[in-house]
């Protein structure tokens, strides 16, 4: 069956609108009758088809009694929903809405992540995530708990319903975020994840980084998408040229990264050898590329 032509932004618009309609307690047919619309008109809108003016859409949101922040969110989605690619901007490093990313990860068949600065969020333990948040100059103290809770909730996505591939830059595994005890606990968690047959962790040797962090998702029914996170932004890309470029990067990472067994042995060696507080981890253990 051919994949449906569907954009990330369009799916988010449809899902969010369905939730707003569901909260009214009315079926679509009843809501359409009250709006004096044909049922097909409302159904087409929910499914991302054109044919509804901004005035009509605003009237619909009023009928659904959407809260002001959701009203603005849906209106912005409506105005952008015909575009390919989607840039989310927010006012702080704590994203107000992670549900678009979470929803797409939930329906993905494969999630591939390249991490060049910190360990992948889906693999982080609580103490590691908290240390990252507390030491960030961009996260306020009042937001630390919120950020850590959101990250731990998203860890539930690492389940045996999809395949995960984590490419991790070697220096990341040697950076003692939160101290050596936290790092050791985090590395043990990485090894536990690697036991699961649907999770692959591949170490990319120092000096082989190709680009900044990103995540690529592939789906059974939709085109692939790439996700890039900034300090106060999130970029969803699903146009062909972008996907081709990120696929090329992943192919190169697959070429230069250590295999799964070699990556596991390297982490075992790191944990067995231990860290000296006086010696940088990379100097202590040597480069992964020579192991």
C-alpha positions as CSV (number, residue, x, y, z in Angstrom):
1,X,0.0,0.0,0.0
2,X,1.5,3.4,-0.9
3,X,2.3,5.8,1.8
4,X,-0.2,8.6,2.4
5,X,0.9,12.2,1.6
6,X,0.8,13.6,5.1
7,X,2.8,16.3,6.8
8,X,3.9,16.5,10.4
9,X,2.1,19.8,10.8
10,X,-1.0,18.5,9.1
11,X,-1.2,15.5,11.5
12,X,-0.7,17.8,14.5
13,X,-3.5,20.0,13.3
14,X,-5.9,17.1,12.8
15,X,-5.1,15.4,16.1
16,X,-5.4,18.6,18.1
17,X,-8.7,19.6,16.5
18,X,-10.1,16.2,17.1
19,X,-9.2,16.6,20.8
20,X,-11.0,20.0,20.9
21,X,-14.1,18.5,19.3
22,X,-14.1,15.5,21.6
23,X,-14.1,17.7,24.7
24,X,-17.4,19.2,23.6
25,X,-19.0,15.8,24.2
26,X,-20.6,16.0,20.7
27,X,-20.1,13.8,17.7
28,X,-18.8,15.5,14.6
29,X,-22.2,15.1,12.9
30,X,-23.9,16.9,15.8
31,X,-21.3,19.7,15.9
32,X,-21.7,20.2,12.1
33,X,-25.4,20.5,12.5
34,X,-25.1,23.2,15.1
35,X,-22.6,25.0,12.9
36,X,-25.0,24.7,10.0
37,X,-22.3,22.9,8.0
38,X,-22.4,19.8,6.0
39,X,-20.9,16.9,7.9
40,X,-18.4,16.4,5.0
41,X,-17.1,20.0,5.5
42,X,-16.1,19.4,9.1
43,X,-14.7,15.9,8.3
44,X,-12.6,17.3,5.5
45,X,-11.2,20.0,7.8
46,X,-10.2,17.5,10.5
47,X,-8.5,15.4,7.8
48,X,-6.5,18.3,6.5
49,X,-8.4,19.2,3.4
50,X,-9.1,22.7,2.2
51,X,-12.5,24.4,2.0
52,X,-13.0,26.2,5.3
53,X,-12.4,30.0,5.6
54,X,-10.5,31.4,8.6
55,X,-13.8,33.0,9.7
56,X,-15.5,29.6,9.7
57,X,-12.6,28.0,11.5
58,X,-12.7,30.7,14.2
59,X,-16.5,30.1,14.6
60,X,-15.8,26.4,15.0
61,X,-13.2,27.0,17.7
62,X,-15.7,29.3,19.5
63,X,-18.3,26.6,19.4
64,X,-15.8,24.2,20.9
65,X,-15.0,26.7,23.7
66,X,-11.3,26.3,23.2
67,X,-9.1,28.0,25.8
68,X,-7.2,31.1,24.6
69,X,-3.8,29.3,24.4
70,X,-5.2,26.4,22.5
71,X,-7.2,28.8,20.3
72,X,-4.0,30.5,19.3
73,X,-2.2,27.2,18.8
74,X,-4.9,25.8,16.5
75,X,-5.2,29.1,14.6
76,X,-1.4,29.2,14.0
77,X,-1.5,25.5,12.8
78,X,-4.4,26.3,10.5
79,X,-2.5,29.2,8.9
80,X,0.6,27.0,8.3
81,X,-1.0,23.6,7.7
82,X,-0.4,23.7,3.9
83,X,3.4,24.1,4.3
84,X,6.0,21.4,4.3
85,X,8.2,21.6,7.4
86,X,7.3,23.2,10.6
87,X,9.2,25.5,12.9
88,X,8.0,25.8,16.5
89,X,9.3,28.7,18.5
90,X,8.8,29.1,22.3
91,X,9.9,31.6,25.0
92,X,12.2,29.4,27.1
93,X,14.3,26.2,26.9
94,X,11.3,24.3,28.4
95,X,9.1,23.4,25.4
96,X,5.4,24.1,26.2
97,X,4.3,21.4,23.8
98,X,6.2,18.2,23.3
99,X,3.1,16.3,22.1
100,X,3.8,16.7,18.4
101,X,7.2,15.0,18.8
102,X,5.8,12.4,21.2
103,X,2.8,11.6,18.9
104,X,5.1,11.0,15.9
105,X,7.5,8.8,18.0
106,X,4.5,6.8,19.1
107,X,3.5,5.9,15.6
108,X,7.0,5.6,14.1
109,X,8.4,2.2,13.2
110,X,12.0,3.3,13.5
111,X,13.6,6.1,15.6
112,X,17.2,7.0,14.8
113,X,19.0,9.6,16.9
114,X,22.4,11.2,16.5
115,X,23.7,12.7,19.8
116,X,26.9,14.7,19.7
117,X,26.6,16.7,22.9
118,X,24.7,14.6,25.5
119,X,23.3,11.1,25.7
120,X,19.9,10.7,23.9
121,X,17.0,12.0,25.9
122,X,15.2,8.7,25.5
123,X,18.1,6.9,27.2
124,X,18.7,9.3,30.1
125,X,18.3,8.3,33.7
126,X,16.7,10.9,36.1
127,X,19.9,11.9,37.8
128,X,21.7,12.5,34.5
129,X,18.7,14.6,33.1
130,X,18.5,16.6,36.3
131,X,22.3,17.4,36.3
132,X,21.9,18.6,32.7
133,X,19.0,20.8,33.6
134,X,20.6,22.2,36.8
135,X,23.9,23.0,35.0
136,X,22.3,24.7,32.0
137,X,22.6,28.5,32.0
138,X,19.4,28.7,30.1
139,X,17.1,26.7,32.4
140,X,15.7,28.5,35.5
141,X,15.6,26.7,38.8
142,X,11.8,26.7,38.9
143,X,11.7,24.8,35.6
144,X,14.2,22.0,36.4
145,X,11.6,19.7,37.9
146,X,9.2,20.2,35.0
147,X,11.9,19.5,32.5
148,X,13.1,16.3,34.2
149,X,9.6,15.0,34.7
150,X,8.8,15.5,31.0
151,X,11.9,13.7,30.0
152,X,11.2,10.7,32.3
153,X,7.7,10.5,31.0
154,X,9.0,10.3,27.4
155,X,11.2,7.4,28.4
156,X,8.1,5.2,28.3
157,X,8.4,5.5,24.5
158,X,11.4,3.1,24.6
159,X,9.1,0.0,24.2
160,X,9.2,-3.0,22.0
161,X,6.8,-1.6,19.4
162,X,9.4,0.1,17.3
163,X,13.2,0.0,16.6
164,X,15.6,2.5,18.1
165,X,19.1,3.3,16.8
166,X,21.2,5.7,18.9
167,X,24.5,7.0,17.4
168,X,26.5,8.5,20.2
169,X,29.6,10.6,19.9
170,X,32.5,9.1,21.9
171,X,33.3,12.2,24.0
172,X,29.7,12.2,25.2
173,X,30.2,8.9,26.9
174,X,33.3,10.2,28.7
175,X,31.8,13.5,29.9
176,X,31.0,13.1,33.7
177,X,27.6,15.0,33.7
178,X,26.5,15.1,37.3
179,X,29.8,13.5,38.5
180,X,31.4,10.2,38.0
181,X,28.8,8.2,40.0
182,X,26.0,9.6,37.9
183,X,28.0,8.8,34.7
184,X,28.6,5.3,35.8
185,X,25.0,4.7,36.6
186,X,24.0,6.2,33.2
187,X,26.5,4.0,31.3
188,X,25.1,0.9,33.1
189,X,21.6,2.0,31.9
190,X,22.9,2.2,28.4
191,X,24.2,-1.4,28.6
192,X,20.8,-2.5,30.0
193,X,19.1,-0.9,27.0
194,X,21.5,-2.6,24.6
195,X,20.3,-6.0,25.8
196,X,16.9,-5.3,24.2
197,X,17.0,-6.7,20.7
198,X,15.1,-3.7,19.2
199,X,17.6,-1.1,20.6
200,X,21.0,-0.5,19.0
201,X,23.7,1.9,20.4
202,X,26.6,2.7,18.1
203,X,29.6,4.8,19.2
204,X,31.0,7.3,16.7
205,X,34.7,7.8,17.3
206,X,36.0,11.3,18.3
207,X,36.8,13.4,15.3
208,X,34.1,11.8,13.2
209,X,31.1,14.1,14.1
210,X,29.3,15.2,10.9
211,X,26.6,17.6,12.1
212,X,24.5,18.8,15.1
213,X,22.1,16.5,16.9
214,X,18.9,15.3,15.1
215,X,16.4,12.5,15.1
216,X,15.0,10.7,12.1
217,X,11.7,8.9,12.2
218,X,10.3,6.5,9.6
219,X,6.7,5.4,9.5
220,X,4.6,2.6,7.9
221,X,2.0,4.9,6.4
222,X,3.8,8.3,6.1
223,X,6.9,9.8,4.7
224,X,10.0,10.0,7.0
225,X,10.6,13.1,9.1
226,X,13.6,14.7,10.7
227,X,13.5,16.6,14.0
228,X,16.0,19.2,15.1
229,X,15.9,20.9,18.5
230,X,17.3,24.3,19.4
231,X,17.5,26.3,22.6
232,X,14.0,27.8,22.1
233,X,12.8,26.0,19.0
234,X,11.9,22.7,17.4
235,X,12.1,22.1,13.6
236,X,10.2,19.3,11.9
237,X,11.3,18.6,8.4
238,X,9.5,16.3,5.9
239,X,10.4,17.6,2.5
240,X,12.2,15.3,0.2
241,X,15.5,17.3,-0.1
242,X,15.9,17.6,3.7
243,X,15.1,13.9,4.3
244,X,17.6,12.9,1.6
245,X,20.3,15.0,3.2
246,X,19.7,13.6,6.7
247,X,19.5,10.1,5.3
248,X,23.0,10.7,3.8
249,X,24.3,11.7,7.1
250,X,22.9,8.6,8.8
251,X,24.5,6.4,6.1
252,X,27.9,8.0,6.8
253,X,27.4,7.6,10.6
254,X,26.6,3.9,10.0
255,X,29.9,3.6,8.0
256,X,32.2,5.2,10.6
257,X,30.5,4.1,13.9
258,X,31.7,1.1,15.9
259,X,29.5,-2.0,15.6
260,X,27.1,-2.9,18.4
261,X,29.4,-5.5,20.0
262,X,32.4,-3.2,19.8
263,X,30.4,-0.4,21.3
264,X,29.2,-2.6,24.1
265,X,32.8,-3.7,24.8
266,X,34.0,-0.2,24.8
267,X,31.4,0.9,27.4
268,X,32.3,-2.3,29.5
269,X,35.9,-1.3,29.4
270,X,35.1,2.2,30.4
271,X,33.1,1.0,33.5
272,X,35.7,-1.7,34.4
273,X,38.7,0.6,34.2
274,X,37.0,3.4,36.1
275,X,37.8,7.1,36.1
276,X,40.6,8.9,37.9
277,X,39.5,12.3,39.1
278,X,42.9,13.6,37.9
279,X,42.8,12.1,34.4
280,X,40.5,13.1,31.6
281,X,38.4,10.0,30.6
282,X,39.5,10.1,26.9
283,X,43.2,10.2,27.8
284,X,42.7,7.4,30.3
285,X,41.0,5.0,27.9
286,X,42.3,6.0,24.5
287,X,40.2,6.6,21.4
288,X,37.3,4.4,20.7
289,X,38.4,4.2,17.0
290,X,41.5,2.2,18.1
291,X,39.6,-0.3,20.3
